[in-house]
């Protein structure tokens, strides 16, 4: 295989992070014997974020985020310890070959990998080259071996353009989002959105949807009239003619034309023309067209379609699915791709006919210089791919076959008639050569009634002539396919990010997806866009973002300076932000028409510790408590139910406690609304309930109810849920571990004494005499949940059943007792591992 000659077998093992495999083998590299290691990453290694103190919404003025707030690169997923993993595997290596996706994001990840491994690799001798970049568009042996034989270098400019986009989106998005979320959630209780977000691409995307909504709302139907004539060329047959004037909007004039034509007894043929026409085969498939068809014809949302396409690519079924190009390079092996499809029963006949008769060169499309069009790379069956995977693969394959098929040809006959002074026309089409429509039948020319044979001067009796009254109709809501077209036209987002922006406006509750995948703006989405128009229309119009995208592309091409583009763009948006803050009353006027103030929302629940009046519980996301007397709002844990907790009060601030619960099979814990928002102790963070509170004597605190360290996570403490009887349980205050114990016990208490073996708190259990499982008819026993043999059959580990993501408090300093070192009440979870993208590649090299 060119320079690649391998000896021995490949060995595979899991890396230290448990998510990525490492494949090792020996062979030759650039003419020398080499030992290869191949592994993968899981998307971006690093992510951009503000340094710690600037992530506090309460302590930082959002205006500071434009320039003052320093940013840093953090691990994108700290649990994967990707940097450490790469350094362990890269230590002592002489060369690195980067096989990341060949787009701008891929180039950016190349440099993230290099930042991690270059410090631990062997230092090169003099000018020896050690960094290589593989360029490929599909995971097939031909493409991979070709890439290995023509190694290049990673593109620093493309990586910098991604860095610029990340920083712009972070600074601009966070500043506007934080300001408007805090401002409006502090005033209105039924916004039904936990985050009122702004995004430089997301907001213009929403703007397109609201613009269409406004057109629908402002549309005023107009009445118009159409003259319709039918002629009878033969007995018991009729031909409907179209009026050349199409329609008129004046009733009296329409009636005049009707009267004139009714005077005629026959329709006269004025001309007959026959013309051979061509319906062109499609251009080769790019990302945007694939997403449009997936939504319009297959009923798949853009993000879902993109995820399926990525899976088909990593499995080797299709070429790289992110491309703007619709033109095949001259050296592309079209016949080789076509031969792969010669045995599929759905299109085998068409493919074999093309191969024997000769394929047509695809139409000359747009060459963006990135990747070839999306093409099937190997045969597949419906059983292999199943469901949506097969449906998308089938479309991609049919589209590819259509690009090398002949155009569809048809004969169009147009007959022009006169009835009195008015002209009418009828058109008929007969397919002479179906061409590509055989493989894409939905594009076929519709069958129409055949036209009679006639010549100029022929007369036909008029069967009927009448006036039809109709009304103009409003446009419909935008479909996803139409929105994708608008985003592409105006330069909003890239082929990779368009699905993300559309998904975001759905997730934020700004639009809902209606039947036919039409996007209908919600009240909140409409008010936001109208507010932007009122204050600064450029925040929602596509013009500025389109200009920014052009600047980012210039960075990628090496024609613009990264720092200058960043500084200039941030300066523009900083000025816009200050004007937006000063003018927010304009948007607020629209908000107060559509939404209810906090004081008028929710129902009384618990008493405020300051004024001792009832605070109202606002259930709409984000759920919170509001005291209208003090005009204070207190956030609560989300995705669960909140109720009053026995009218008990916090000893620190006199607020009534509330109980958060995720359901009968999940967790529950009490919390003080004030302490939850204003941590009372230095070792506590915002968002902690009583199960993490370090108060030394409060009966609800971690100090009094903590039993032992969690059996699974590092920082958690198992805390007795004192509300759970008679199905008693203790739950970890960090992760979703739940330990059920002592079912039907009358009372369970945490003792101040600790276990000699494991340092966990002892538990005092009191059973009813009739239901006691204790030996010797005992009803009371004190012991360690982990070590006491009497308790060993009464303890069972489970995991919280959650419909929503678990609310998790801040990571406070652990204050619980010791961890059980005896028998563990259950096994560990096996987390789902991310797919190893590169294992398929490694297999080709042995």
Secondary structure, DSSP 8 states (H G I E B T S, - for coil): -TT--EEEEEEEEE-TTSSSEEEEEEEEETTEEEEEEE----S-SEEEEE-GGGG-TTTS-GGGGGTTS-EEEEETTGGG-HHHHHHHHHTT-S-EEE---SSHHHHHHHHHHHHHHGGGS----TT---EEE---SS-SHHHHHHHHHT-B---HHHHHHHHHHHHHHHHHHHHHHHHHHHHHHTTBS----S-----TTHHHHHHHHHHHHHHHHH----EEEEEEEEEESSTT--EEEEETT--BS-HHHHHHHHHHHHT-SEEEEEEEEEEEEEE-------HHHHHHHHHHTT---HHHHHHHHHHHHHTTSBS-S-----S--TT--HHHHHHTTTT-TTTHHHHHHHHHH-----------SS-----B-S---HHHH-HHHHHHHHHHHHHHHHHTS--EEEEEEEEEEEETTEEEEEEEEEEEE-GGGGTSGGGS-----------TT-EEEEEEEEEEEEE-------BHHHHHHHHHHHT-S-TTTHHHHHHHHHHTTSEEEEGGGEEEE-HHHHHHHHHHHHHHGGGTSSHHHHHHHHHHHHHHTT-S-HHHHHHHHHHHHHHHHHHHHHTHHHHHHHHHHHS-BGGGSSEEEEE-TTT-SEEEEE-SSS-EEEETTTTEEEE---SSEEEEEEEEE-TTT--EEEEEE--TTS-EEEEEHHHHHS-SSTT--TT--GGG---SS-TTSHHHHEEEE-SS-SS-EEEEETT-TTS-EEEESSSSEEEEE-TTEEEEEEEEEE-TTT--EEEEEEE-GGG--SGGG--EEEE-TTT-TTTGGGEEEEE---SS-----------S--B--S--SS----------TTHHHHHHT-
